[in-house]
Amino acid sequence: MNPLIKSLSQSCKYLQSLTLFKKLLPISEPKISTFPSILRSYSSLHYLVYGQANYGYLIKYGVFGCCVDVRKNLLRMYVKFGDFHSAYKLFDEMPTRNNENAFDCMMHGFGVNQTAEDVVDAFENMVKFCVVPSVHSLCHVIKACSDLNSIKKGCFLHDYVKQNGFNNHVLVMNTMISMYSKMGRLDLAQQVFDDMVHKDIVSWNSLITGYAQNQNWPKVFKLFSCLKRVENLVPNSVTLLALLSCVIHAGNGMSIHGHLIKVGLYSDVQLGTAVFNMYAKCERLDYAEIVFEQDLISKTLVSWNTLIAAYKQKGYYQEAADVYEQMVLELDMKPDSFSFANALPVYASLRDIQRVQSIHSMIIKNGLDIENDVVLSTAMLDAYGKCSDVKAAEILFYCTCYPNAATWNALIAVYILNDQIESGMNLFHWMVRSKVSVDSITIITFFKLCGQMGSLKHADMFHGFCFLKGFSSNLIVGNALIDMYMRCGYTKGAEHFFHSMSIKNIVTWNTMIYGYMEVGCSSTGLRLFQQMQSDTSGKLDSITIISLLQGSLTVSLSYLELFHACILKYGLALDTQVMNSLINSFAKIGNLEMARKLFMQTDFPRDQSSWNIMIAGYGMNGQGRESSKLFSQMVVNGYAPDAITFTSLLSSCSHCGLIEDGCKFFGLMVTKFKIQPSLEHWTCIIDMLGRANSLEDAHDMIKTGIYQNSSGCAPLESVAVWGALLSACRFNMNMEVGEAVGKKLSNMESGSFKYHSLLSNLYSSNQKWDEATETRKAFGNVHVNFEFVIDFNIRNNGLQKQRMQRHLVHHCLPLVDGRPAPATTSA
């Protein structure tokens, strides 16, 4: 039966061999040579307990030390089950440990189970007992040193390889190259490569991959050129994957792309995906999209996620949303947490709350652990915040089991975004009381909160907190602190901290310049700009120019020309945002000729904003016809107008009295371009009709939402729109429409004196004193009386009444019978 048991175990019939062994025990004592087969069967069937029982049986009868194979198989079984403690104990109890097979077994088992420290320890014991490992065991040790990232152990191992003649084994030397590359010691990896007598394609790939991982593109390309000249060696897919991984310029990537097509490797799925990733990384989304749509035979989830992320990073949110929706429709494609984390910011930027809620439902349906996934939960919080659903963000935060600093920061940012300053302040206090570890992001977020409040008291307090926590030396935190002081209008505090900073970068200078321009200190900002050029060797960037252009209304034409010269000098003329800001600045100071010249430059990469800025520039300078012509040209050139385009157009038509054109554009916006009118659009159209004294049409338009073949829902409950109409009624002294609109507003805004004041002034303008008095009595606010008196005096242009008005305002005297009360003292 003993030979039969061994035969069954060797034939992988482990259960049958164990069954036969069980039947053998009552009949006769099994031979010692049978136990290695039995231990192999127990190991294969994961019967660790029975294996240990046999170990006890062998010790009991004193035959354990008689068979080397038994010890080796028992050792292999312990290693396989991950019982390394028992494996070490068994190894120490062996009478003779200078056995190559035992050491190899230990190292192989530890290497497979990824216990790098155990592998190195086993190797050091092997060296101590003068046992020479096999090549494969030595490779396990080299990989373990690489995982430990221990250059000391790696150099010791390298010396051992040289002394014991392993430097002639290509496999060992290739593994050494990979080890040094992973540790970042490419000088030693290059030395190993140069010392090799025989090199195969793996040797070249190992070194090329090492340089690629360290982004040393020139060296990678040089090695690749040398490899192509080596006879009998041909670059394979691994070589080209390494090349594509470190491409930083699309031009170089195109040459590799062409090489792949030439040698016939482009059909490889991994290489096709790598080409796509390369174009996405180089921000050539046009090529990336072509490769993705036409060339990728098998689109993986990583490919979909990469394209979505690339569009998101470039700000092409609608394109990113389209790709995500296309991915969801794929039957064999299941979005993961990375997909959702990329898609959520996209829909948040598009303010699409329904899609955000849909993704939240999919996350729950797919069983993803959003409560413990910091990236996903933060993206979810941010998305709800940008869509103004603060309540949902709060619920998500409170449902998180163990919120960390990133989660707290995300909710504080949500409060800041939605102007809930007090809630953000309270949450920060709660965060500190909860002893959550405050990080630099928390500090920066709270600086923004203080800046938004404009509270110098809180700014000073939190500056002290920042100093106490040791964040003052952090450059990013320091830049945020300067921005906070500038937002609070405390330029002296920003200047003091700026001059105390030991390290400054371009962001520091830009923040100071932008702050000066925002608070109206343009001359100080310009002086700082000149100082920056001398202190930083003139290395300004696009943000510097845009910051300077913020104060374009307070700077002269000569300064704008100076900024234009700087743009040309530093090669920023191809930056669309910079050129848009410059065009806008020239238009604001009335220099339309220069603005038009810059806009019409053939090498200027215009975008949607460029056309909008130029259309608005014509409008603000009274050239409504030119705005209309430019709009037509924009459509012909393939640019789809957006809501901002029509706001600029309607405002231009309103200021220039182009009523017919304005109504036409409003109709086009709703019917052709399917843009829902916003409050700004309605206010512009009401203002335009009001200036033309077409108040009845404006009134009907608000009530019905239809005007001359244009359709769309008018905001019947919008106070701003009705208020604009009432202002137009007062300007045109239209009593009939104004009275109806005023009553409507009185019902909508019963607690506000603003619209009661407008209605009262309208009555007084038409000398309806009784109605004016009733309006004031209904509201009962002294400010309405003051406005009434001022309006009364100005319209009647009487000196005595003007004196009376000043006296009333000074002494807060009431009105009597709809007229100013007599003065009791001389004016």
PAMARLO-167973 format. One line per 2 residues: number of its first residue (from 1); for each residue x, y, z of C-alpha. Coordinates in steps of 0.02 Angstrom, whole numbers, plus 50000, padded with zeros to 5 digits. Layout:
BEGIN
NUM	X Y Z; ... .
END
This chain:
BEGIN
1	50000 50000 50000; 50148 50118 50029 .
3	50198 50125 49845; 50015 50151 49797 .
5	49998 50298 49918; 50155 50380 49844 .
7	50091 50349 49668; 49921 50429 49706 .
9	50004 50582 49783; 50120 50603 49634 .
11	49968 50591 49519; 49887 50735 49615 .
13	49753 50618 49683; 49781 50686 49857 .
15	49616 50637 49937; 49630 50456 49877 .
17	49808 50444 49945; 49753 50508 50116 .
19	49604 50388 50119; 49719 50242 50082 .
21	49842 50304 50215; 49702 50306 50344 .
23	49658 50125 50300; 49842 50076 50314 .
25	49868 50138 50493; 49764 50002 50583 .
27	49842 49865 50477; 50028 49903 50488 .
29	50153 50040 50525; 50183 50150 50372 .
31	50357 50167 50302; 50452 50327 50336 .
33	50471 50358 50149; 50280 50371 50135 .
35	50268 50525 50245; 50337 50651 50118 .
37	50195 50602 50001; 50068 50615 50142 .
39	50132 50788 50192; 50123 50844 50011 .
41	49941 50788 50004; 49898 50878 50166 .
43	49982 51035 50101; 49890 51029 49934 .
45	49722 51003 50020; 49759 51137 50151 .
47	49746 51012 50294; 49871 51098 50409 .
49	49804 51019 50569; 49826 50842 50501 .
51	50000 50885 50440; 50045 50942 50616 .
53	49973 50780 50685; 50088 50679 50572 .
55	50233 50788 50630; 50191 50738 50808 .
57	50177 50556 50758; 50353 50558 50682 .
59	50428 50642 50836; 50340 50521 50952 .
61	50417 50370 50868; 50587 50456 50851 .
63	50599 50442 50664; 50581 50628 50616 .
65	50767 50658 50594; 50792 50506 50486 .
67	50720 50577 50325; 50772 50739 50244 .
69	50623 50736 50125; 50503 50733 50273 .
71	50581 50890 50348; 50583 50978 50180 .
73	50400 50939 50143; 50346 50988 50317 .
75	50444 51151 50301; 50363 51183 50132 .
77	50191 51151 50207; 50218 51278 50347 .
79	50280 51409 50225; 50135 51379 50107 .
81	50008 51406 50246; 50100 51563 50302 .
83	50146 51489 50471; 50319 51567 50469 .
85	50342 51551 50656; 50326 51362 50646 .
87	50436 51360 50492; 50576 51452 50583 .
89	50557 51339 50734; 50568 51183 50625 .
91	50718 51255 50533; 50810 51289 50698 .
93	50772 51112 50761; 50850 51031 50607 .
95	51008 50935 50654; 51093 50989 50493 .
97	51042 51158 50423; 51175 51180 50291 .
99	51056 51109 50163; 51028 51203 50002 .
101	50853 51131 49976; 50795 51187 50149 .
103	50856 51364 50124; 50784 51373 49949 .
105	50619 51313 50014; 50618 51447 50148 .
107	50664 51588 50030; 50547 51532 49892 .
109	50402 51522 50013; 50440 51689 50091 .
111	50466 51767 49920; 50298 51705 49855 .
113	50210 51768 50012; 50297 51939 49994 .
115	50381 51939 50164; 50538 52029 50110 .
117	50619 52039 50282; 50602 51851 50306 .
119	50683 51818 50138; 50833 51927 50181 .
121	50847 51847 50354; 50845 51673 50277 .
123	50981 51725 50155; 51090 51794 50294 .
125	51072 51626 50386; 51118 51536 50226 .
127	51276 51640 50211; 51317 51603 50393 .
129	51308 51415 50362; 51407 51432 50199 .
131	51264 51367 50093; 51260 51431 49914 .
133	51081 51467 49854; 51011 51426 49685 .
135	50993 51560 49552; 50805 51573 49577 .
137	50824 51589 49766; 50953 51725 49743 .
139	50832 51819 49630; 50702 51809 49769 .
141	50829 51887 49888; 50871 52028 49765 .
143	50686 52067 49742; 50664 52068 49932 .
145	50805 52197 49950; 50718 52300 49817 .
147	50553 52292 49913; 50641 52343 50074 .
149	50725 52488 49980; 50884 52452 50077 .
151	51035 52510 49978; 51151 52440 50114 .
153	51082 52263 50097; 51077 52283 49908 .
155	51262 52326 49898; 51304 52180 50015 .
157	51206 52065 49900; 51295 52137 49747 .
159	51464 52096 49825; 51403 51920 49866 .
161	51351 51897 49683; 51524 51949 49623 .
163	51618 51841 49747; 51518 51683 49711 .
165	51521 51694 49522; 51338 51739 49495 .
167	51386 51889 49389; 51388 51775 49238 .
169	51203 51733 49261; 51100 51851 49153 .
171	50943 51823 49258; 51031 51875 49418 .
173	51110 52030 49340; 50946 52085 49262 .
175	50864 52073 49433; 51007 52176 49506 .
177	50975 52313 49376; 50791 52316 49422 .
179	50834 52325 49607; 50950 52475 49589 .
181	50826 52561 49472; 50685 52543 49597 .
183	50797 52617 49732; 50834 52766 49619 .
185	51019 52721 49606; 51031 52724 49417 .
187	51218 52752 49427; 51238 52578 49506 .
189	51110 52503 49386; 51211 52574 49240 .
191	51370 52501 49316; 51292 52327 49327 .
193	51232 52342 49148; 51404 52397 49086 .
195	51491 52253 49177; 51380 52121 49097 .
197	51469 52017 48965; 51308 51948 48892 .
199	51153 52056 48881; 50981 52003 48822 .
201	50828 52109 48783; 50774 52098 48966 .
203	50939 52181 49017; 50907 52329 48902 .
205	50723 52339 48953; 50768 52337 49138 .
207	50884 52486 49120; 50771 52581 49000 .
209	50623 52553 49118; 50728 52616 49264 .
211	50771 52778 49175; 50590 52795 49117 .
213	50524 52777 49294; 50639 52919 49345 .
215	50582 53026 49197; 50755 53037 49120 .
217	50692 53053 48942; 50858 53094 48856 .
219	50942 52939 48928; 50794 52829 48882 .
221	50798 52889 48702; 50986 52867 48693 .
223	50976 52687 48758; 50836 52651 48636 .
225	50943 52713 48492; 51088 52603 48549 .
227	50973 52452 48565; 50914 52470 48385 .
229	51096 52454 48327; 51127 52291 48424 .
231	51121 52138 48315; 51001 51995 48356 .
233	50904 52106 48477; 50739 52188 48430 .
235	50644 52310 48542; 50484 52228 48603 .
237	50323 52288 48682; 50406 52309 48854 .
239	50536 52426 48777; 50407 52533 48693 .
241	50295 52537 48847; 50441 52609 48945 .
243	50470 52738 48809; 50289 52793 48806 .
245	50278 52805 48995; 50405 52947 49007 .
247	50359 53050 48853; 50337 53232 48902 .
249	50318 53307 48727; 50186 53252 48604 .
251	50311 53267 48461; 50421 53129 48533 .
253	50267 53025 48567; 50212 53041 48386 .
255	50377 52969 48326; 50356 52818 48441 .
257	50176 52803 48382; 50238 52797 48203 .
259	50371 52668 48248; 50237 52556 48325 .
261	50134 52561 48166; 50288 52528 48060 .
263	50345 52372 48157; 50168 52304 48174 .
265	50153 52315 48364; 50013 52443 48368 .
267	49881 52306 48381; 49948 52261 48553 .
269	49814 52311 48679; 49939 52373 48809 .
271	50035 52476 48683; 49876 52552 48610 .
273	49821 52601 48785; 49994 52673 48821 .
275	49987 52780 48663; 49817 52845 48716 .
277	49880 52882 48893; 50032 52970 48821 .
279	49927 53090 48716; 49811 53122 48864 .
281	49960 53159 48977; 50033 53278 48847 .
283	49863 53366 48838; 49839 53324 48654 .
285	49659 53275 48680; 49622 53286 48494 .
287	49743 53142 48459; 49693 53050 48619 .
289	49512 53051 48565; 49555 52985 48391 .
291	49659 52843 48464; 49523 52803 48590 .
293	49381 52801 48464; 49467 52722 48314 .
295	49622 52625 48367; 49590 52550 48539 .
297	49532 52373 48503; 49492 52338 48684 .
299	49442 52487 48791; 49479 52454 48973 .
301	49403 52543 49121; 49570 52630 49147 .
303	49560 52701 48970; 49386 52771 48999 .
305	49439 52845 49166; 49594 52922 49089 .
307	49496 53010 48951; 49367 53077 49075 .
309	49506 53140 49190; 49599 53222 49044 .
311	49444 53317 48987; 49407 53367 49168 .
313	49583 53434 49197; 49574 53541 49039 .
315	49404 53609 49089; 49307 53523 48949 .
317	49168 53472 49066; 49033 53436 48937 .
319	49151 53323 48838; 49199 53233 48998 .
321	49015 53209 49040; 48981 53139 48866 .
323	49122 53012 48883; 49061 52958 49055 .
325	48883 52933 48992; 48948 52834 48844 .
327	49049 52724 48963; 48898 52690 49073 .
329	48802 52627 48921; 48936 52497 48883 .
331	48868 52327 48937; 49034 52253 48993 .
333	49095 52412 49081; 49062 52437 49266 .
335	49117 52607 49335; 49227 52601 49490 .
337	49269 52728 49624; 49394 52815 49509 .
339	49259 52836 49376; 49141 52917 49500 .
341	49278 53024 49578; 49317 53093 49403 .
343	49136 53115 49349; 49074 53203 49506 .
345	49180 53362 49485; 49125 53367 49302 .
347	48939 53370 49342; 48973 53485 49490 .
349	49054 53610 49372; 48904 53594 49256 .
351	48790 53621 49408; 48693 53463 49360 .
353	48622 53410 49528; 48517 53271 49451 .
355	48672 53184 49381; 48763 53206 49547 .
357	48618 53122 49636; 48615 52985 49504 .
359	48800 52948 49533; 48769 52945 49721 .
361	48634 52814 49691; 48751 52710 49582 .
363	48886 52717 49716; 48764 52647 49844 .
365	48696 52518 49720; 48871 52456 49677 .
367	48912 52435 49860; 49060 52555 49861 .
369	49117 52606 50034; 49097 52794 50017 .
371	49107 52816 50205; 49287 52753 50210 .
373	49343 52811 50036; 49415 52984 50070 .
375	49435 53032 49886; 49259 52979 49839 .
377	49173 53055 49991; 49267 53219 49968 .
379	49218 53226 49784; 49037 53190 49833 .
381	49037 53329 49964; 49115 53452 49842 .
383	48989 53408 49707; 48840 53438 49819 .
385	48918 53600 49878; 48945 53667 49702 .
387	48765 53622 49661; 48709 53722 49815 .
389	48636 53569 49902; 48718 53604 50069 .
391	48594 53494 50162; 48645 53339 50062 .
393	48829 53378 50094; 48796 53391 50280 .
395	48702 53225 50283; 48844 53142 50190 .
397	48970 53213 50313; 48873 53156 50467 .
399	48851 52982 50394; 49039 52960 50376 .
401	49101 52841 50509; 49274 52913 50536 .
403	49289 53083 50449; 49470 53136 50430 .
405	49544 53308 50400; 49505 53299 50212 .
407	49321 53267 50247; 49309 53412 50370 .
409	49400 53525 50247; 49279 53478 50109 .
411	49125 53528 50211; 49205 53692 50266 .
413	49239 53728 50081; 49055 53690 50043 .
415	49001 53820 50171; 49122 53948 50099 .
417	49059 53915 49922; 48879 53943 49975 .
419	48915 54098 50082; 48869 54011 50244 .
421	49012 54091 50338; 48944 54063 50513 .
423	48916 53878 50481; 49094 53862 50416 .
425	49162 53950 50570; 49062 53837 50687 .
427	49120 53682 50596; 49301 53734 50614 .
429	49278 53761 50801; 49198 53589 50813 .
431	49343 53516 50715; 49469 53589 50838 .
433	49368 53530 50989; 49359 53355 50912 .
435	49550 53354 50909; 49554 53317 50723 .
437	49730 53340 50655; 49730 53508 50567 .
439	49832 53509 50406; 49889 53645 50287 .
441	49730 53626 50182; 49626 53665 50336 .
443	49729 53821 50369; 49716 53879 50188 .
445	49528 53845 50185; 49501 53944 50344 .
447	49607 54088 50279; 49488 54094 50132 .
449	49341 54093 50253; 49412 54240 50350 .
451	49447 54333 50187; 49268 54305 50130 .
453	49205 54372 50297; 49318 54523 50283 .
455	49345 54511 50470; 49515 54577 50520 .
457	49485 54518 50699; 49464 54337 50645 .
459	49609 54355 50523; 49728 54408 50662 .
461	49665 54272 50778; 49688 54137 50649 .
463	49858 54203 50600; 49908 54171 50781 .
465	49833 53996 50774; 49932 53962 50616 .
467	50092 54020 50701; 50054 53912 50854 .
469	50031 53757 50746; 50195 53788 50654 .
471	50123 53821 50481; 50195 53996 50460 .
473	50349 53933 50369; 50242 53839 50242 .
475	50253 53937 50079; 50079 53891 50017 .
477	50003 53937 50186; 50099 54102 50184 .
479	50029 54145 50013; 49853 54108 50075 .
481	49883 54219 50227; 49933 54365 50114 .
483	49776 54338 50011; 49669 54338 50171 .
485	49740 54504 50231; 49715 54581 50058 .
487	49534 54523 50054; 49509 54603 50225 .
489	49581 54766 50156; 49727 54759 50278 .
491	49867 54794 50155; 49988 54840 50293 .
493	49974 54667 50372; 49999 54584 50202 .
495	50152 54694 50168; 50228 54656 50338 .
497	50210 54468 50317; 50268 54478 50135 .
499	50432 54564 50185; 50459 54441 50329 .
501	50449 54287 50214; 50620 54207 50189 .
503	50561 54113 50035; 50446 54184 49901 .
505	50386 54111 49737; 50293 54184 49589 .
507	50127 54148 49675; 50179 54258 49822 .
509	50213 54406 49708; 50055 54376 49606 .
511	49948 54371 49764; 50017 54539 49822 .
513	49995 54620 49652; 49819 54552 49630 .
515	49773 54611 49805; 49835 54788 49771 .
517	49737 54794 49608; 49578 54731 49692 .
519	49581 54862 49831; 49619 55001 49706 .
521	49803 55027 49748; 49856 55009 49567 .
523	50009 55121 49583; 50076 55015 49727 .
525	50041 54858 49627; 50137 54927 49479 .
527	50286 54971 49589; 50285 54795 49661 .
529	50280 54726 49484; 50437 54823 49441 .
531	50521 54760 49600; 50470 54582 49559 .
533	50556 54590 49390; 50721 54635 49471 .
535	50706 54514 49618; 50651 54362 49518 .
537	50752 54393 49359; 50593 54446 49271 .
539	50512 54274 49275; 50332 54328 49275 .
541	50191 54215 49216; 50017 54230 49146 .
543	49939 54256 49318; 50051 54408 49345 .
545	49987 54493 49188; 49806 54447 49224 .
547	49825 54515 49402; 49895 54680 49336 .
549	49755 54694 49210; 49625 54681 49350 .
551	49656 54867 49381; 49642 54916 49198 .
553	49514 55053 49236; 49639 55142 49349 .
555	49793 55126 49239; 49836 55229 49088 .
557	49853 55177 48907; 50042 55183 48923 .
559	50037 55051 49058; 49927 54938 48953 .
561	50051 54955 48811; 50190 54909 48935 .
563	50093 54753 48986; 50070 54710 48803 .
565	50258 54723 48777; 50287 54607 48926 .
567	50166 54481 48853; 50263 54479 48690 .
569	50431 54474 48778; 50389 54324 48887 .
571	50299 54226 48752; 50125 54241 48826 .
573	50040 54300 48667; 49975 54124 48637 .
575	49895 54113 48809; 49710 54137 48778 .
577	49667 54196 48953; 49804 54327 48950 .
579	49751 54395 48781; 49568 54396 48834 .
581	49613 54501 48987; 49715 54621 48880 .
583	49575 54642 48753; 49450 54671 48893 .
585	49564 54803 48970; 49584 54901 48808 .
587	49396 54894 48781; 49362 54958 48958 .
589	49469 55114 48934; 49384 55147 48767 .
591	49527 55097 48651; 49420 54987 48538 .
593	49540 55001 48393; 49679 54912 48490 .
595	49557 54786 48563; 49494 54744 48387 .
597	49672 54731 48321; 49721 54606 48457 .
599	49562 54507 48432; 49587 54492 48244 .
601	49766 54426 48256; 49779 54265 48157 .
603	49892 54176 48282; 49780 54217 48430 .
605	49695 54056 48491; 49520 54127 48518 .
607	49395 54037 48627; 49214 54067 48675 .
609	49263 54199 48804; 49362 54297 48673 .
611	49206 54326 48569; 49101 54368 48722 .
613	49229 54496 48783; 49237 54582 48614 .
615	49047 54586 48596; 49033 54662 48771 .
617	49172 54786 48729; 49077 54852 48580 .
619	48920 54866 48685; 48999 54960 48830 .
621	49070 55086 48706; 48902 55118 48622 .
623	48935 55019 48463; 48784 54904 48467 .
625	48783 54876 48279; 48961 54811 48287 .
627	48911 54692 48427; 48774 54622 48317 .
629	48892 54601 48169; 49021 54514 48277 .
631	48888 54396 48344; 48843 54344 48167 .
633	49027 54318 48126; 49048 54214 48282 .
635	48908 54095 48231; 48978 54081 48054 .
637	49148 54032 48126; 49071 53886 48217 .
639	49063 53953 48395; 48900 53917 48485 .
641	48845 54069 48587; 48813 54041 48772 .
643	48716 54132 48907; 48855 54260 48932 .
645	48854 54301 48746; 48671 54346 48750 .
647	48689 54445 48911; 48820 54553 48824 .
649	48712 54568 48668; 48554 54617 48761 .
651	48648 54742 48869; 48725 54818 48712 .
653	48556 54833 48627; 48481 54909 48784 .
655	48614 55045 48799; 48612 55084 48613 .
657	48422 55085 48597; 48418 54939 48473 .
659	48250 54873 48528; 48212 54770 48373 .
661	48383 54687 48374; 48370 54652 48560 .
663	48202 54565 48541; 48270 54465 48394 .
665	48421 54405 48495; 48310 54360 48642 .
667	48203 54254 48528; 48356 54170 48450 .
669	48424 54130 48621; 48268 54036 48674 .
671	48210 53956 48511; 48368 53919 48411 .
673	48503 53899 48542; 48390 53826 48678 .
675	48461 53936 48817; 48341 53962 48961 .
677	48334 54148 49004; 48413 54191 49171 .
679	48373 54338 49284; 48511 54438 49198 .
681	48431 54411 49027; 48259 54460 49091 .
683	48327 54614 49178; 48418 54667 49018 .
685	48263 54647 48909; 48152 54738 49035 .
687	48279 54879 49048; 48287 54888 48858 .
689	48098 54899 48838; 48090 55023 48982 .
691	48216 55139 48899; 48106 55134 48743 .
693	47950 55170 48849; 47873 55005 48794 .
695	47822 54964 48971; 47657 54882 48925 .
697	47752 54758 48817; 47876 54728 48958 .
699	47733 54699 49080; 47647 54576 48964 .
701	47812 54490 48931; 47841 54455 49115 .
703	47664 54394 49142; 47654 54280 48990 .
705	47837 54237 48960; 47809 54258 48772 .
707	47872 54399 48664; 47872 54401 48474 .
709	47888 54214 48439; 48009 54187 48584 .
711	47961 54061 48713; 48017 54016 48885 .
713	47954 54031 49061; 47963 54207 49131 .
715	48017 54216 49313; 47849 54275 49378 .
717	47908 54266 49557; 48074 54356 49528 .
719	48085 54514 49632; 48234 54576 49530 .
721	48137 54572 49365; 47983 54658 49436 .
723	48097 54784 49521; 48182 54826 49357 .
725	48012 54855 49279; 47958 54969 49422 .
727	48119 55071 49404; 48082 55090 49218 .
729	47905 55146 49259; 47970 55280 49376 .
731	48097 55338 49247; 47961 55352 49114 .
733	47828 55413 49237; 47710 55274 49181 .
735	47582 55276 49321; 47467 55140 49255 .
737	47595 55001 49239; 47697 55062 49387 .
739	47549 55051 49507; 47512 54871 49457 .
741	47695 54821 49469; 47714 54912 49636 .
743	47568 54818 49714; 47640 54655 49649 .
745	47808 54694 49730; 47725 54750 49892 .
747	47648 54577 49908; 47811 54490 49862 .
749	47927 54596 49971; 47821 54652 50115 .
751	47972 54677 50229; 48079 54782 50111 .
753	48071 54971 50102; 48160 54980 49934 .
755	48012 54945 49820; 47889 55040 49931 .
757	48006 55187 49911; 48005 55169 49722 .
759	47815 55163 49718; 47801 55311 49836 .
761	47920 55412 49727; 47819 55363 49574 .
763	47660 55431 49657; 47749 55590 49710 .
765	47820 55615 49535; 47641 55615 49470 .
767	47587 55728 49616; 47475 55594 49691 .
769	47512 55644 49869; 47374 55545 49952 .
771	47429 55382 49871; 47610 55421 49917 .
773	47559 55450 50097; 47461 55287 50106 .
775	47610 55193 50034; 47723 55266 50167 .
777	47599 55232 50306; 47580 55052 50250 .
779	47766 55029 50262; 47804 55148 50406 .
781	47991 55168 50379; 48076 55337 50402 .
783	48195 55301 50258; 48048 55306 50137 .
785	48004 55478 50202; 48181 55539 50175 .
787	48184 55474 49996; 48014 55552 49966 .
789	48073 55722 50029; 48233 55716 49927 .
791	48134 55670 49772; 48004 55806 49809 .
793	48137 55940 49831; 48238 55895 49679 .
795	48088 55889 49565; 48017 56055 49628 .
797	48191 56133 49631; 48155 56250 49776 .
799	48296 56319 49882; 48187 56334 50039 .
801	48131 56152 50015; 48309 56092 49994 .
803	48355 56177 50157; 48204 56096 50238 .
805	48260 55926 50170; 48433 55944 50248 .
807	48353 55997 50411; 48234 55848 50410 .
809	48371 55726 50372; 48479 55798 50511 .
811	48341 55801 50644; 48239 55651 50583 .
813	48077 55754 50575; 47921 55670 50502 .
815	47813 55723 50357; 47640 55794 50385 .
817	47496 55769 50263; 47612 55708 50128 .
819	47721 55863 50137; 47877 55908 50238 .
821	47835 55968 50414; 47877 56151 50449 .
823	48049 56182 50518; 48055 56236 50700 .
825	48229 56307 50687; 48316 56402 50551 .
827	48410 56306 50421 .
END
